[in-house]
Amino acid sequence: MNSATRQELFACLKTVNPNPTTELEYQSSFELLIAVLLSAQATDKSVNLATRKLFAVADTPRKMLMLGEERLLDFIKSIGLFKTKAKNILATCRILEQQYNGEVPRTREQLEQLPGVGRKTANVVLNTAFGEPTIAVDTHIFRVANRTGLARGKSVLEVELKLLKVVPKAYRHDAHHWLILHGRYVCKARKPECNRCVIYHLCEYKDKTA
């Protein structure tokens, strides 16, 4: 895919969704961090159902620690891997309190040192909470990037690094959200809905459904 086609691709995505953002509900960088930690192998909808009640009583690291593991488990037990996630959340909150005065750090290196936080989670927080032009490649973005020809790669990291090189600068900040939403609702894994795809005419996927 050449640069002109990439430019047109993102222009089309912007036309249908001028201000894309995460579907996770949050009011602060801390709430976003916790929501993203909970979202691994879980839907945003299930996370939001849990965090609406959780954040009403624990919206800071200190309050989360005061809640304790047993009560935290009650709030998130409907989410997959909830026991492991609870331990990671509380361990992360201790570090935030002890090392960062209760604030979420703003560098990738610091974020990735928090329990349960990998590169993808760090990228989401950096982009959505702090406005950094990062791209968090999940299964949806990996699929869309490879299918369309936008940035083909055999690994998540390879696709991420390619996207950072080829996405036009004007679209880089929002690229993550456009691609994940497109993969979630249009370019689906089993059967992409090509009949309602705004970038159909630009896509290089050989097995289009329409």
Backbone as a ProteinNet text record, in pm:
[ID]
protein_1_A
[PRIMARY]
MNSATRQELFACLKTVNPNPTTELEYQSSFELLIAVLLSAQATDKSVNLATRKLFAVADTPRKMLMLGEERLLDFIKSIGLFKTKAKNILATCRILEQQYNGEVPRTREQLEQLPGVGRKTANVVLNTAFGEPTIAVDTHIFRVANRTGLARGKSVLEVELKLLKVVPKAYRHDAHHWLILHGRYVCKARKPECNRCVIYHLCEYKDKTA
[TERTIARY]
85.1	0	88.9	63.8	147	96.4	173.6	142.4	12.7	-15.9	-138.9	-261.3	-251.7	-363.6	-382	-272.6	-282.4	-348.2	-310.8	-369.9	-520.7	-563.1	-705.4	-778.5	-712.1	-772.8	-810.9	-717.6	-747.5	-843.7	-840.2	-936.2	-1077.8	-1094.3	-1225.5	-1271.5	-1181.4	-1215.6	-1251.6	-1182.3	-1211.5	-1347.4	-1385	-1513.6	-1630.5	-1623.8	-1734	-1722.1	-1602.8	-1582.4	-1476.2	-1516.5	-1420.6	-1341.4	-1402.9	-1337.4	-1341.7	-1263.5	-1266.8	-1201.5	-1249.9	-1188.4	-1217.1	-1160	-1181.7	-1326.3	-1372.3	-1506.7	-1505.2	-1387.4	-1377.4	-1418.1	-1491.1	-1537.4	-1437.8	-1398.2	-1301.4	-1310.2	-1264.1	-1265.1	-1126.1	-1027.2	-891.4	-792.9	-666.6	-563.9	-556	-580.5	-579.4	-693.7	-812.8	-926.8	-903.8	-844.3	-815.1	-715.7	-611.9	-512.9	-577.9	-661.8	-729.1	-823.6	-896.6	-988.9	-914.4	-799.6	-721.4	-663.3	-619	-570.2	-679.4	-801.1	-912.8	-958.5	-925.7	-980.5	-911.1	-798	-728.6	-818.8	-840.4	-926.8	-1067.1	-1114.4	-1249.7	-1302.8	-1432.9	-1491.2	-1496.7	-1493.5	-1505.3	-1638.8	-1742.5	-1874.7	-1872.1	-1810.9	-1806.1	-1720.9	-1614.5	-1529.4	-1606.9	-1677.4	-1754.1	-1861.2	-1925	-2027	-1966.3	-1844.1	-1777.2	-1722.4	-1657.9	-1590.8	-1687.6	-1807.3	-1904.8	-1927.7	-1937	-1957.4	-1825.5	-1718.8	-1588.8	-1537.5	-1540.3	-1485.8	-1570.4	-1694.3	-1779	-1727.9	-1653.2	-1602.1	-1449.3	-1383.1	-1236.4	-1182.7	-1166.7	-1120.7	-978.6	-906.9	-766.5	-689.6	-557.3	-479.2	-499.9	-505.2	-522.4	-655.9	-762.3	-895.2	-901.5	-831.4	-830.4	-760	-650.8	-578.7	-662.6	-735.6	-823.1	-937.1	-976.2	-1082.9	-1040.5	-915.4	-863.8	-899.5	-826.9	-842.6	-980.7	-1030.7	-1158.9	-1273	-1279.6	-1386.5	-1364.6	-1238.7	-1209.3	-1256	-1232.6	-1276.3	-1427.2	-1501.4	-1647.4	-1690.4	-1615.4	-1649.8	-1613.3	-1506.5	-1456.2	-1469.4	-1542.3	-1548.7	-1618.9	-1688.2	-1754	-1658.7	-1536.6	-1437.5	-1336.6	-1296.3	-1199.9	-1068.5	-1007.2	-878.1	-883.7	-1000.3	-1020	-928.6	-890.8	-804.1	-663.9	-610.3	-478.3	-482.5	-589.5	-602.5	-614.4	-683.6	-697	-561	-479.8	-345.9	-260.2	-267.9	-189.8	-235.3	-366	-419.6	-371.2	-378.5	-337.3	-186.6	-110	35.1	71.6	-0.3	21.3	-12.2	-121.8	-162.5	-59.4	2.4	106.2	224.7	262.7	374.8	339.2	218.2	175.8	180.5	138.1	139	281	362.3	496	596.5	582	684.1	638.9	506.9	459.9	354.4	350.8	257.7	112.4	78.8	-57.9	-93.2	5.6	-19.1	27	-33.2	8.4	129.7	239.9	359	333.9	414.6	388.8	493	574.7	669.9	642.8	677	656.3	734.2	859.6	945.1	884.1	834.7	774.7	645	564.4	436.7	458.4	555.9	578.1	638.5	681.2	730.2	616.4	496.9	381.6	329.5	290.3	240.6	121.6	130.6	21.8	22.1	111.6	116.8	223.8	179.6	271.5	276.9	337.7	355.4	221	125.2	-4.1	-77.5	-81.9	-148.6	-81.1	51.6	125.6	92.5	83.7	51.7	-87.5	-183.4	-319.7	-321.1	-255.8	-253	-180.5	-66.9	9.9	-71.1	-143.4	-221	-347.1	-427.3	-560.8	-559.9	-474.3	-469.9	-377.2	-267	-164.3	-140.6	-217.7	-211.2	-89.5	-17.7	99.3	55.5	128.1	90.5	135.7	97.4	132.5	20.9	52.8	-46.7	-40.6	-145.3	-152.3	-213.9	-133.6	-180.5	-240.5	-371.4	-439	-475.1	-558	-592.5	-668.9	-752.4	-828.8	-737	-648.3	-557.9	-460.8	-413.1	-324.2	-392.2	-519.7	-596	-618.5	-664.1	-693.3	-567.7	-459.3	-334.2	-284.2	-298	-252.9	-349.8	-478.6	-576.3	-572.3	-573.4	-581	-451.1	-340	-210.2	-148.7	-214.1	-166.2	-29.6	-14.2	114.4	118.6	171.2	174.5	292.2	267.1	372.5	332.3	431.1	403.4	385.9	422.7	407.7	342.3	288.2	224.1	323.6	444.6	545.4	585.4	598.6	634.1	528.1	401.9	292.5	292.5	311.7	313.4	421.7	542.8	654.6	632.7	570.5	540.4	434.5	332.3	226.4	282.5	372.3	431	509.9	558.5	634	542.5	434.6	357.1	229.6	176.3	55	89.4	16.2	42.8	38.9	128.4	143	12.5	-66.4	-191.3	-291.9	-275.6	-372.3	-315.1	-189	-120.7	-183	-224.6	-279.1	-407.4	-493.6	-622.8	-623.8	-512.5	-507.2	-545.9	-496.4	-527	-677.4	-750	-894.1	-968.9	-931.9	-999	-982.9	-861.4	-835.3	-900.3	-897.1	-958.5	-1110.5	-1172	-1317.7	-1357.2	-1275.6	-1304.6	-1295.4	-1195	-1179.7	-1287.6	-1333	-1433.7	-1572.3	-1606.2	-1743.7	-1762.2	-1656	-1669.7	-1579.5	-1449.4	-1354.5	-1336.8	-1446.3	-1450.8	-1367.9	-1330.6	-1238.9	-1296.3	-1414.4	-1469	-1526.3	-1598.7	-1660.2	-1664.6	-1568.9	-1568.6	-1690.9	-1747.4	-1867.1	-1825.5	-1769.9	-1714.7	-1821	-1946.5	-2054.5	-2080	-2032.4	-2051.4	-1917.4	-1810.7	-1676.9	-1643.7	-1607.2	-1578.5	-1442	-1359.1	-1228.9	-1219.5	-1334.5	-1341.2	-1257.9	-1270.2	-1203.9	-1052.3	-1004.2	-861.1	-796.2	-878.2	-832.5	-772.9	-663.8	-595.5	-627.8	-727	-763.8	-819.5	-765.6	-803.3	-937.8	-979.8	-1103.7	-1217.6	-1237.3	-1346.7	-1480.8	-1576	-1704.8	-1806.8	-1770	-1864	-1785.3
-118.7	0	124	215.3	334.9	445.3	550.9	657	729.7	747.7	816.2	734.2	602.8	514.8	515	513.6	519.3	649.6	756.7	887	884.5	827.6	820.4	726.3	616.4	519.4	586.3	660.8	724.4	841.7	906.2	1013.6	956.9	838.1	772.2	733.6	676.6	637.7	759.6	870.2	993	1049.9	1034.6	1087.3	1026.2	895	827	835.1	867.7	877.3	984	1111.1	1221.6	1222.9	1176.4	1182.4	1046	951.3	816.4	812.9	723.3	706.4	565.5	531.4	399.8	382.6	258.5	230.1	197.5	195.2	178.6	309.4	297.8	416.2	451.7	579	622.5	772.7	819.7	962.6	1016.2	929.7	972.3	872.7	910.4	819.3	692.5	704.9	586.5	492	545.5	461.4	394.6	467.3	407.3	292.8	312.8	207.9	82.2	98.2	-17.2	-83.7	-4.7	-59.8	-140.1	-89.4	-160.6	-289	-284.6	-406.3	-513	-470.8	-564.5	-615.2	-541	-572.2	-686.9	-733.9	-845.5	-968.8	-1022.9	-1139.9	-1116.4	-994.1	-959.5	-850.3	-836.4	-733.3	-600.5	-491.2	-359.5	-347.7	-407.8	-401.7	-464.7	-581.7	-649.2	-570.7	-508.9	-428.1	-306.3	-239.4	-121	-153.8	-268.3	-308.5	-322.4	-372.5	-391.1	-260	-181.3	-60.9	51.1	51.5	154.1	146.9	27.3	9.2	21.4	-33.9	-31.1	111.3	190.3	326.5	419.3	380.3	461.3	459.9	355.2	343.7	345.9	322.9	318.5	375.8	508.1	573.9	630.5	588.1	625.6	503.2	502.4	388.9	363.9	471.5	456.4	391.9	438.5	381.5	235.7	202.6	64.8	-25.4	23.1	-54.6	-72	33.2	25.5	-73.3	-89.1	-183.6	-325.8	-358.3	-491.5	-593	-703.9	-803.9	-869	-904.5	-975.7	-892.2	-764.9	-679.2	-646.2	-630.4	-606.4	-723.1	-843.7	-963.2	-963.5	-916.6	-912.3	-822.2	-715.1	-621.5	-675	-755.1	-793.6	-942.7	-1016.9	-1162.5	-1207.2	-1116.5	-1151.9	-1143.4	-1096.3	-1078.1	-1191.8	-1237	-1345.8	-1314.8	-1419	-1407.8	-1307.6	-1295.8	-1190.8	-1203	-1323.1	-1338.5	-1283.5	-1317.4	-1266.1	-1115.3	-1066.8	-923.3	-846.1	-901.7	-835.5	-819.8	-925.4	-919.2	-814.2	-811.3	-713.6	-570.5	-552.2	-418.1	-366.2	-449.2	-405	-383.3	-469.6	-451.6	-322.8	-295.2	-171.3	-49.9	-57.7	54.2	81.5	-21.2	-1.9	74.3	35.9	103.4	248.2	271.7	408.4	495.3	440	515	537.8	433.3	439.8	516.4	505.5	562.2	685.3	699.6	805.6	897.1	897.7	986.3	966.1	843.3	810.9	844.5	891.8	929.9	819.6	815.7	720	776.9	702	752.1	772.4	859.1	899.3	851.1	752.4	696.7	547.1	496.1	354	266.4	304.6	225.4	212.2	321.4	319.1	239.8	257.7	185.6	35.8	-6	-148.7	-216.5	-139.2	-197.7	-227.8	-181.2	-207.5	-348.8	-421.5	-558.7	-567.4	-656.9	-677.6	-583.6	-486.7	-388.9	-429	-459.7	-490.4	-375	-397.4	-292.4	-239.3	-330.2	-287.1	-198.2	-239.2	-158.9	-23.2	-24.2	101.9	194.4	138.2	218.7	280.4	204.3	256.7	374.6	360.1	467	589.2	568.1	680.3	755.5	681.3	744.3	811.1	736.4	783	878.6	853.3	940.2	1059.9	1038.1	1142	1199.2	1152.3	1212.5	1178.2	1071.4	1032.4	959	976.5	912	766.1	687.3	545.3	463.2	340.5	251.3	117.8	85.4	-39.5	-147.6	-238.6	-341	-459.6	-476.4	-594.5	-685.1	-785.9	-880.5	-812.4	-713.5	-643	-562.2	-485.2	-402.2	-489.3	-596.3	-689.2	-743.8	-781.2	-835.3	-731	-613.2	-508.3	-464	-447.1	-402.7	-502.9	-633	-736	-754.6	-756.2	-776.2	-663.9	-543	-429	-405.5	-452.3	-423.4	-297.3	-240	-116.6	-135.4	-244	-272.9	-421.6	-499.7	-644	-683.4	-783.3	-832.4	-962.4	-1040.4	-1170.2	-1163.5	-1051.5	-1036.2	-902.9	-894	-770.3	-654.4	-679.6	-574	-528.6	-623	-587.8	-498.2	-532.3	-451.1	-313.3	-308.1	-179.4	-87.5	-139.3	-58.1	-11.6	-98	-58.7	50.9	35.9	137.2	273.1	272.5	398.2	466.5	387	442.5	490.7	415.6	442.7	524.5	528.8	608	755.7	829.4	972.7	1044.1	1136.9	1203.8	1264.2	1320.4	1385.5	1287.9	1158.9	1058	966.6	986.7	890.6	880.6	991.8	987.4	905.1	916.3	848	714.3	679	557.2	432.8	424.7	309.3	288.8	395.6	384.5	353.8	418.6	390	243.5	191.9	55.2	-48.8	-25.9	-124.6	-127.4	-11.5	-6.7	-66.8	-42.5	-99.9	-252.5	-302.7	-446.8	-510.1	-436.7	-488.4	-495.9	-397.8	-388.3	-410.9	-402.4	-419.1	-531.2	-516.6	-615	-727.8	-799.1	-901.5	-1024.1	-1100.1	-1212.4	-1319.9	-1368.7	-1481.2	-1439.9	-1330.7	-1285.7	-1134.2	-1074.1	-927.9	-877.4	-769	-713	-611.1	-663.5	-579.3	-494.7	-538.7	-464.8	-327.9	-305.8	-175.4	-113.3	-151.1	-103.4	23.1	127.9	256.3	257.2	157.5	151	29.5	-22	-139.7	-119.5	-3.7	24.3	40	50.5	66.5	-60.3	-150.1	-270.5	-372.5	-436.7	-534.8	-679.2	-697.7	-832.1	-914.6	-1031.8	-1114.4	-1183.1	-1207	-1282.1	-1192.2	-1080.7	-990.5	-1062.6	-1027.8	-1096.1	-1029.7	-919.5	-852.2	-781.7
0	0	0	-94.4	-102.2	-9.2	3.7	99	65.1	-61.6	-101.7	-61.3	-76.4	-39.5	111.7	186.3	332.5	376.2	313.8	345.2	321.9	209.4	177.1	272.2	310.7	402.7	534.2	591.8	720.2	704.2	590.7	565	563.1	505.2	500.7	641.2	720.2	857.3	941.4	917.3	991.8	953.1	827.7	781.3	857.8	881.1	949.6	1102	1152.9	1297.3	1326.1	1327.3	1339.8	1471.1	1578.4	1709.6	1779.5	1732	1790.3	1928.1	2011.5	2143.1	2193	2306	2363.5	2408.9	2408.8	2458.6	2608	2666.7	2811.5	2879.7	2988.8	3061	3171.3	3175.1	3276.1	3295.4	3410.1	3441.1	3473.8	3478.3	3511.6	3451.6	3451	3399	3483.6	3613.1	3698.9	3662.5	3645.2	3608.7	3473.4	3379.7	3248.7	3264.2	3342.9	3365.5	3421.5	3521.3	3582.1	3481.8	3405.2	3306.2	3200.1	3155.9	3055.2	3113.2	3237.9	3303.7	3308.5	3333.6	3342.7	3205.8	3100.6	2968	2895.8	2947.2	2883.3	2879.8	2761	2741.3	2797.3	2786.2	2829.7	2737.6	2729.4	2644.9	2720	2644.5	2708.1	2781.3	2725.7	2787.5	2926.8	2939.7	3069.6	3169.4	3120	3207.7	3258.2	3168.3	3207	3311.5	3296.8	3394.4	3533.5	3538.5	3667.8	3722.7	3637	3686.7	3724.9	3669.1	3710.2	3860.1	3913.1	4056.8	4133	4073.9	4141.1	4158.9	4052	4059.2	4145.9	4170	4258.2	4402.1	4436.7	4574	4580.3	4465.9	4466	4335.8	4332.9	4210.9	4222.6	4326.9	4344	4392.9	4377.4	4427.9	4576.9	4654.6	4799.9	4834.8	4769.9	4795.8	4751.6	4641.5	4593.4	4694.3	4751.3	4852.4	4978.5	5015.1	5132.3	5110	4984.5	4950.4	4985.6	4952.8	4983.5	4877	4877.9	4772.8	4772.6	4889	4895.7	4839	4876.3	4825.2	4677.8	4636.4	4495.1	4409.7	4458.7	4385	4363	4460.7	4446.9	4331.4	4307.8	4201.1	4062.1	4053.7	3921.4	3891.2	3974.2	3957.6	3830.1	3762.6	3636.6	3517.7	3542.5	3436.6	3438.9	3322.2	3312.1	3382.9	3440.3	3510.4	3625.2	3689.7	3789.4	3910.9	3948.5	4065.6	4038.8	3922.9	3884.6	3866.8	3805.2	3781.3	3911.8	4008.2	4138.8	4205.6	4201.8	4261.8	4190.5	4056.9	3980.5	4007.7	4018.1	4044.6	4179.4	4282.2	4415.6	4422.9	4355.5	4352.6	4278.3	4171.1	4095.1	4180.9	4253.4	4339.1	4448.1	4501.1	4602.7	4543.9	4422.5	4356.3	4325.5	4279.1	4248.9	4374.1	4485.7	4611	4662.4	4656.1	4714.8	4628.3	4496.5	4408.1	4328.9	4308.1	4218.3	4281.8	4413.7	4484.6	4439.5	4407.3	4368.2	4224.4	4146.4	4007.3	3912	3793.1	3690.4	3617.7	3609.9	3541.1	3391.8	3329.9	3192.1	3092.4	3131	3035	3018.3	2900.7	2873	2969.9	2995.8	3083.4	3223.2	3276.7	3410.7	3411.4	3307.9	3300.4	3290.8	3211	3189.9	3312.8	3411.5	3536.4	3634.2	3602.4	3688.5	3663.9	3767.1	3753.4	3657.2	3560.2	3465.7	3347.3	3346.8	3238.2	3136.9	3015.3	2907.3	2809.2	2696.5	2596.4	2546.5	2521.8	2468.8	2568.2	2694.1	2797.3	2811.7	2811.6	2822.8	2706.2	2586.2	2468.5	2478.2	2528.7	2543.2	2639.3	2752.1	2852.8	2798.7	2735.8	2680.2	2575.1	2492.7	2385.9	2437.9	2511	2548	2666.3	2762.7	2881.1	2863	2790	2784	2644	2545	2412.5	2329.2	2365.7	2288.2	2160.5	2049.7	1922.9	1916.9	2015.4	2018.8	1954.9	1917.9	1857.9	1930.4	2002.3	2079.1	1991.1	1944.3	1850.3	1925	1908.6	1962.9	1846.3	1870.8	1764	1650	1684.2	1580.7	1489.5	1549	1470.3	1390.5	1449.6	1380.5	1255.1	1269.6	1157.1	1048.3	1087	989.3	915.7	989.3	927.6	824.6	855.8	762.5	645.9	672.9	565.7	462.4	510.2	419.4	343.6	399.8	341	398.2	496.3	557.9	621.8	696.6	761.1	793.1	701.9	722.1	810.5	896	984	1047.9	1092.1	1151.5	1303	1361.9	1506.6	1537.9	1659.1	1703.3	1702.1	1751	1756	1616.1	1524.1	1386.5	1324.5	1345.6	1291.5	1356.9	1488.5	1558.5	1502	1487.5	1439.7	1296.3	1214.5	1076.5	1072.5	1155.7	1160.5	1201.2	1297.4	1343.2	1232	1137.5	1025	912.1	886.2	764	785.5	907	930.4	916.9	833.6	818.8	953.9	975.1	1103.8	1153.9	1064.1	1103.5	1162.9	1131.5	1177.4	1285.2	1322.5	1409.1	1548.5	1605	1740.7	1748.7	1647.7	1651.3	1577.3	1512.3	1430.6	1509.7	1633	1718.5	1732.3	1760.6	1782.3	1653.3	1544.5	1417.3	1377.8	1390.1	1345.6	1435.6	1567	1657.2	1639.6	1623.8	1605.4	1470.9	1370.2	1238.3	1243.4	1315.3	1328.6	1415.1	1514.1	1607	1542.7	1460.7	1411.9	1262.2	1184.3	1038.6	986.1	1005.1	953.2	1055.4	1078.3	1182.3	1144.5	1246.5	1226.6	1134.4	1165.6	1089.4	954.6	954.8	830.2	826	758.7	749.7	674.2	721.7	658.2	552.3	444.3	338.1	269.3	276.1	209.4	272.2	394.4	457.3	501.8	433.9	467.2	388.1	459.4	393.3	324.1	354.1	287.9	195.1	155.8	68.1	-57.6	-118.6	-246.2	-232.3	-110.8	-85.7	-31.9	18.2	86.9	-12.6	26.8	-58	-19.7	66.3	112.3	-5.1	-24.2	-140.8	-123.8	-0.2	24.2	71.1	4.2	40	23.1	110.6	111.3	19.6	-41.4	-133.8	-242.6
[MASK]
++++++++++++++++++++++++++++++++++++++++++++++++++++++++++++++++++++++++++++++++++++++++++++++++++++++++++++++++++++++++++++++++++++++++++++++++++++++++++++++++++++++++++++++++++++++++++++++++++++++++++++++++++

